[in-house]
Amino acid sequence: MRVAPLSTDLDDVARGSSKLMRITVGLAAILLLGLSTACGSDNADDGGPVTIRFSWWGNEDRAKITNQAVDAFEKAHPNITVKTESVDFNSYFDRLSTSVAAGDEPDVITMGGAYPREYADRGVLLDMTKVSGDLDLSKLDEPALSNGNFDGRQYGVPTGVNTYGVIVNPDIFRQAGVKLPNDNKWSWDDYARLATDLSKKAPEGVYGSDDPTAPETLDLFANQKTGEGLYSGKGGLAIDRKTVRNWFTMTTKLMKDGATPPAQVSAEQDTLSAPEQTLMAQGKAAMMFGWSNLLTAYREASGAELVMLRAPGETTDKGTGMWLQASQLYTISKRSEHPEAAAKLIDYLVSDEHAADLVKSDRGIPANPTIREHLQANLDANAKVEFDFVNRMSKLVDGQFVIGPTGSTESVDILTRVNQSVLFGQKSPDDGADQFVTELTNAVS
């Protein structure tokens, strides 16, 4: 069961560090008035000209390429006019909440994080199976589709996907005379041994790893150990105190062995907002956990040819713990007067090669393997590494993505605070585990 950051889209966080990627925004209140009015479509017959609205968040570059894709769609579907709406990320969900309350939401709504489930639970979103004649979801990676599937209904279509792993600087491994691990079978013990060995043999001030603690790594660790991550698919917390205690026991030992930085350095890293400020970008960490779509930012910031590895712990009988996470989701308003036209637009954006040539990986690595293969020929070196890693991981995921319940976004602040208390020696791993489980249970109850 996966933790759902509001988005793993770089544009959303101004190309922030992986630490910043852990920061999620609290869920906006959705004030539904129960209105039955249509959501901004012209009163035209579906067989004739129709107009639909399409909203997203992002910068001017995203708006430019998205509007180009929409223009191409309109040429291919001359009876459909698409009115586009884009605002900055910080304003997007407040505006959406207001438009939903007024019964005036767009037909095609871009979503992220826990919002799709929140809106689906309130009856705002259309079950995509109702427009299956205009939207072929069989072309997309099934694990990616699970990001938008709640209670057996498909409410969202991934715009693109990312996955989670270990970002590695091979230059530091070479300087230390340490071989890169075989990530097809490395364990958490292997990771700890490597991090310790690297810190001892690398140049002064270089650590084998940054502190790995984050909701994503704890979720992955728990899934491998018990078959369930942080949350249960039925709602509520799934992780137990023993698993959290074992995590903190491992990470405190890493710090004491010098494999990861002192508590003060790790606490400072939690506050950073730009890749170039991190240990990885400064060449002071050989390994760090992060999202695949951050790799380019870290490559550019560090000037090194960084690579991605599978997360350790892959030899367990509980599965790989890997997952594909949607960068964003396209959804359709249940009140749309023209759901078929909305479905045609989504199908075009995620499965048409011409649209892919315009959008590329702006909204994540495409979840359609055919489109990934189509784009592969013209990728730069950085993008190729990202695409290759997602292609590889898409064959290894072992479970369905389940968005955390309401309140789960508090996991970031809770874990950061408790982790710092443990690293500074203010709490034992046992006490830290008790506090984390208690506080997160209360947050999602």
Secondary structure by P-SEA (a helix, b strand, c coil): ccccccccccccccccccccccccccccccccccccccccccccccccbbbbbbbbbbcaaaaaaaaaaaaaaaaacccbbbbbbbbcccaaaaaaaaaaaacccccbbbbccaaaaaaaaaccccccccccccccccccccccccccccccccccccccbbbbbbbbcaaaaaaacccccccccccaaaaaaaaaaaaaccccccccccccccaaaaaaaaaaacccccccccccccccaaaaaaaaaaaaaaaaacccccaaaaaaaaaccccccccccccccccccccccaaaaaaaaacccccccccccccccccccbbbbbcbbbbbbcccccaaaaaaaaaaacccaaaaaaccccccccccaaaaaaacccccaaaaaaaaaaaaaaacccbbbbbbcccccaaaaaaaaaaaaaaaccccaaaaaaaaaaaaaaaac
